[in-house]
Amino acid sequence: MSENVEAVRIQLEDFSQDEEIRALKASSLRMGGIATFLGCARDFSEGREVSEISFDAYDRMALPEMRKLREEAIARFGLIDARIVHRLGVVRGGDNIVFIATGAEHRAPALEACRWIIDELKERVPIWKKETTPQGDSWVTPHP
């Protein structure tokens, strides 16, 4: 992966955690702490088997909001850098969905920022998911 790949992306394809971390580390040698969050698809939710999850987004709003979250986190927590990747389309149990990596001089701000970003992303970014189960398809509550 080239270091020029956008730090904030929405994509259909899977992503490599290792490549994302490598790109984050390449942005500065001052990073002493890197925190990551990986969201994965489950095959069971609310008492039901889930065969697949379909993600959709309002792209014209989702990507700018994700970029804004990154910039807010950098300013608020004193991060050196951050990366946010979210998939769209169909995923199955075990597949990657979302990845966040934050880098700071020390671990505490990296950890705090990582949690803040995923919590804010789920609240603010217009990405929806629909689960396919034996009982049929259902849109999942946007903010569990």
SULWONOR-V320610 format. One record per residue. N is the residue number from 1. RES is the residue in one letter. SS is DSSP state (@ for helix, = for strand, . for the rest). PHI is phi in radians with two decimals (NA if undefined). Layout:
# SULWONOR-V320610
n->N res->RES ss->SS phi->PHI
n->N res->RES ss->SS phi->PHI
This chain:
# SULWONOR-V320610
n->1 res->M ss->. phi->NA
n->2 res->S ss->. phi->-1.32
n->3 res->E ss->. phi->-1.17
n->4 res->N ss->. phi->-1.46
n->5 res->V ss->. phi->-1.11
n->6 res->E ss->. phi->-0.91
n->7 res->A ss->. phi->-1.27
n->8 res->V ss->= phi->-2.21
n->9 res->R ss->= phi->-2.53
n->10 res->I ss->= phi->-2.13
n->11 res->Q ss->= phi->-2.63
n->12 res->L ss->. phi->-1.41
n->13 res->E ss->. phi->-1.32
n->14 res->D ss->. phi->-1.16
n->15 res->F ss->. phi->-2.31
n->16 res->S ss->. phi->-1.83
n->17 res->Q ss->@ phi->-1.05
n->18 res->D ss->@ phi->-1.05
n->19 res->E ss->@ phi->-1.18
n->20 res->E ss->@ phi->-1.13
n->21 res->I ss->@ phi->-1.15
n->22 res->R ss->@ phi->-1.04
n->23 res->A ss->@ phi->-1.15
n->24 res->L ss->@ phi->-1.09
n->25 res->K ss->@ phi->-1.09
n->26 res->A ss->@ phi->-1.18
n->27 res->S ss->. phi->-1.32
n->28 res->S ss->. phi->-2.98
n->29 res->L ss->. phi->-1.56
n->30 res->R ss->. phi->-1.40
n->31 res->M ss->. phi->-1.22
n->32 res->G ss->. phi->-1.88
n->33 res->G ss->= phi->-2.44
n->34 res->I ss->= phi->-2.20
n->35 res->A ss->= phi->-2.04
n->36 res->T ss->= phi->-2.32
n->37 res->F ss->= phi->-2.31
n->38 res->L ss->= phi->-2.14
n->39 res->G ss->= phi->-1.68
n->40 res->C ss->= phi->-2.10
n->41 res->A ss->. phi->-1.32
n->42 res->R ss->. phi->-1.72
n->43 res->D ss->. phi->-1.76
n->44 res->F ss->= phi->-2.62
n->45 res->S ss->= phi->-2.65
n->46 res->E ss->. phi->0.86
n->47 res->G ss->. phi->1.36
n->48 res->R ss->= phi->-2.21
n->49 res->E ss->= phi->-1.19
n->50 res->V ss->. phi->-2.10
n->51 res->S ss->. phi->-1.52
n->52 res->E ss->= phi->-2.84
n->53 res->I ss->= phi->-2.20
n->54 res->S ss->= phi->-1.97
n->55 res->F ss->= phi->-1.88
n->56 res->D ss->= phi->-2.36
n->57 res->A ss->= phi->-2.56
n->58 res->Y ss->. phi->-1.59
n->59 res->D ss->@ phi->-0.95
n->60 res->R ss->@ phi->-1.14
n->61 res->M ss->@ phi->-1.89
n->62 res->A ss->@ phi->-1.11
n->63 res->L ss->@ phi->-1.12
n->64 res->P ss->@ phi->-1.05
n->65 res->E ss->@ phi->-1.20
n->66 res->M ss->@ phi->-1.15
n->67 res->R ss->@ phi->-1.12
n->68 res->K ss->@ phi->-1.10
n->69 res->L ss->@ phi->-1.02
n->70 res->R ss->@ phi->-1.04
n->71 res->E ss->@ phi->-1.12
n->72 res->E ss->@ phi->-1.09
n->73 res->A ss->@ phi->-1.12
n->74 res->I ss->@ phi->-1.04
n->75 res->A ss->@ phi->-1.22
n->76 res->R ss->@ phi->-1.18
n->77 res->F ss->@ phi->-1.87
n->78 res->G ss->. phi->1.16
n->79 res->L ss->. phi->-1.24
n->80 res->I ss->. phi->-1.48
n->81 res->D ss->= phi->-2.82
n->82 res->A ss->= phi->-2.71
n->83 res->R ss->= phi->-2.31
n->84 res->I ss->= phi->-2.41
n->85 res->V ss->= phi->-2.28
n->86 res->H ss->= phi->-2.30
n->87 res->R ss->= phi->-1.58
n->88 res->L ss->. phi->-2.10
n->89 res->G ss->= phi->1.52
n->90 res->V ss->= phi->-1.65
n->91 res->V ss->= phi->-2.22
n->92 res->R ss->. phi->-2.14
n->93 res->G ss->. phi->-0.83
n->94 res->G ss->. phi->1.61
n->95 res->D ss->. phi->-1.23
n->96 res->N ss->= phi->-1.24
n->97 res->I ss->= phi->-2.07
n->98 res->V ss->= phi->-2.40
n->99 res->F ss->= phi->-2.36
n->100 res->I ss->= phi->-2.27
n->101 res->A ss->= phi->-2.32
n->102 res->T ss->= phi->-2.20
n->103 res->G ss->= phi->-2.23
n->104 res->A ss->= phi->-2.48
n->105 res->E ss->. phi->-1.13
n->106 res->H ss->. phi->-2.30
n->107 res->R ss->@ phi->-1.17
n->108 res->A ss->@ phi->-0.99
n->109 res->P ss->@ phi->-1.15
n->110 res->A ss->@ phi->-1.12
n->111 res->L ss->@ phi->-1.14
n->112 res->E ss->@ phi->-1.09
n->113 res->A ss->@ phi->-1.15
n->114 res->C ss->@ phi->-1.06
n->115 res->R ss->@ phi->-1.14
n->116 res->W ss->@ phi->-1.05
n->117 res->I ss->@ phi->-1.08
n->118 res->I ss->@ phi->-1.16
n->119 res->D ss->@ phi->-1.12
n->120 res->E ss->@ phi->-1.20
n->121 res->L ss->@ phi->-1.01
n->122 res->K ss->@ phi->-1.15
n->123 res->E ss->@ phi->-1.46
n->124 res->R ss->@ phi->-1.87
n->125 res->V ss->. phi->-1.63
n->126 res->P ss->. phi->-1.33
n->127 res->I ss->= phi->-2.15
n->128 res->W ss->= phi->-2.07
n->129 res->K ss->= phi->-2.26
n->130 res->K ss->= phi->-2.13
n->131 res->E ss->= phi->-1.68
n->132 res->T ss->= phi->-1.82
n->133 res->T ss->= phi->-2.26
n->134 res->P ss->. phi->-1.04
n->135 res->Q ss->. phi->-1.47
n->136 res->G ss->= phi->2.12
n->137 res->D ss->= phi->-1.57
n->138 res->S ss->= phi->-2.61
n->139 res->W ss->= phi->-1.28
n->140 res->V ss->. phi->-1.50
n->141 res->T ss->. phi->-0.86
n->142 res->P ss->. phi->-1.15
n->143 res->H ss->. phi->-2.35
n->144 res->P ss->. phi->-1.13
